[in-house]
Amino acid sequence: MRSMAQNYDAGSLRAALTLRASLLGPARTRMLTEVELVRAGQVLHGRPERLAVYGVPAPQMIRRGLRLLGRTAVECSVDDSCAAVTTALCAYLADARELSPGFVADLFCGSGNLGRHVGTGLGLPVFAAELDPDVYAATRHNFEVMGIDVNLRHTDYRDLLAGLPPPREGDVHLVEPPWGSAYTERGLDLTVTSPPVPEILAAIRASRAGVPCVVVSQVAVVGPEDAVTLPTLARCFADARHLTVIRPPSPFPDEATVEFHVYALPG
Ligand SMILES: C[S@@+](CC[C@H](N)C(=O)[O-])C[C@H]1O[C@@H](n2cnc3c(N)ncnc32)[C@H](O)[C@@H]1O
């Protein structure tokens, strides 16, 4: 398995974009095989083991009984990134003693990996929404296999917001909608994701009766020429306070990097 993986074109952004298109296209809702998972880890993350969710690296997923669909292999936040985001949130909340968060809301949960990491790290219950029936079924199965305690619903994020416990200051909302056509070689335009980030932030605020919260949002910066991603992020969060940014190591540091931005969203 390892020697096969080494044949893949690791470190090539072109190879990554080609594989990404295939996993988001024909293989979108198909469960990946072990060979495909190893390949996805190698090509998208530089090493098979870096594609890891719930503490299980790609080469072990099938043996451990996990199911990852094509789209989720691309869209998931991997363990290393989730751990870094969780560490940053723990540090912020340890300092901000006036806050007393009551939950983590994973509004677009996909694999549910980010919500699970953050909820475990902060010791908070996690409420998660996933709209795609195939992703939902795979994630529910994976949670059962791994004994993960997340309140997962097959629903739209707005229904999840409507059914959350009473808001407390510092509740954490994870905002990772599908990028779709918002992601091009020019950058990621967060105003046209599906759904658009401004619409999601308005729905969060409407659900919170004036109580502020923390929001985590992921972006992809497409090289030093990218004049789209960070300006649209700043526009979407114009009235929020930027708390920190987490930049996990990228296999394509000069061409494409993922960043997680953490904001304090006013009520
Ligand atoms: C970028 S992925 C999220 C990745 C996730 N953070 C993870 O670690 O796997 C976005 C997910 O949101 C789901 N989704 C799209 N629209 C939705 C909606 N209106 N409500 C809830 N989930 C939605 C998609 O099916 C997809 O699985």
The ligand as a Tripos MOL2 file, in Angstrom:
@<TRIPOS>MOLECULE
LIG
   27    29     1     0     0
SMALL
NO_CHARGES

@<TRIPOS>ATOM
      1 C1        -17.5070   21.7770    3.8400 C.3       1 LIG1
      2 S1        -18.4960   20.4650    4.4240 S.3       1 LIG1
      3 C2        -18.2300   20.5100    6.1370 C.3       1 LIG1
      4 C3        -16.9770   19.8180    6.5540 C.3       1 LIG1
      5 C4        -16.9140   19.5110    8.0070 C.3       1 LIG1
      6 N1        -16.5380   20.6580    8.7860 N.3       1 LIG1
      7 C5        -16.0140   18.3300    8.2770 C.2       1 LIG1
      8 O1        -15.0710   18.4500    9.0940 O.co2     1 LIG1
      9 O2        -16.2380   17.2860    7.6720 O.co2     1 LIG1
     10 C6        -20.1150   21.1110    4.2990 C.3       1 LIG1
     11 C7        -21.2260   20.1220    4.6340 C.3       1 LIG1
     12 O3        -22.4340   20.8820    4.8240 O.3       1 LIG1
     13 C8        -23.5280   20.1390    4.3050 C.3       1 LIG1
     14 N2        -24.6120   21.1080    4.0110 N.ar      1 LIG1
     15 C9        -24.8070   21.8430    2.8800 C.ar      1 LIG1
     16 N3        -25.8580   22.6860    3.0260 N.ar      1 LIG1
     17 C10       -26.3380   22.4630    4.2660 C.ar      1 LIG1
     18 C11       -27.3990   23.0510    5.0090 C.ar      1 LIG1
     19 N4        -28.1950   23.9880    4.4650 N.pl3     1 LIG1
     20 N5        -27.6130   22.6280    6.2820 N.ar      1 LIG1
     21 C12       -26.8180   21.6650    6.8300 C.ar      1 LIG1
     22 N6        -25.7900   21.0590    6.1660 N.ar      1 LIG1
     23 C13       -25.5490   21.4640    4.9030 C.ar      1 LIG1
     24 C14       -22.9560   19.4590    3.0780 C.3       1 LIG1
     25 O4        -23.7450   18.3370    2.7320 O.3       1 LIG1
     26 C15       -21.5360   19.1090    3.5430 C.3       1 LIG1
     27 O5        -21.4530   17.8110    4.0510 O.3       1 LIG1
@<TRIPOS>BOND
     1     1     2 1
     2     2     3 1
     3     2    10 1
     4     3     4 1
     5     4     5 1
     6     5     6 1
     7     5     7 1
     8     7     8 2
     9     7     9 1
    10    10    11 1
    11    11    12 1
    12    11    26 1
    13    12    13 1
    14    13    14 1
    15    13    24 1
    16    14    15 ar
    17    14    23 ar
    18    15    16 ar
    19    16    17 ar
    20    17    18 ar
    21    17    23 ar
    22    18    19 1
    23    18    20 ar
    24    20    21 ar
    25    21    22 ar
    26    22    23 ar
    27    24    25 1
    28    24    26 1
    29    26    27 1
@<TRIPOS>SUBSTRUCTURE
     1 LIG1         1 GROUP 0 **** ****
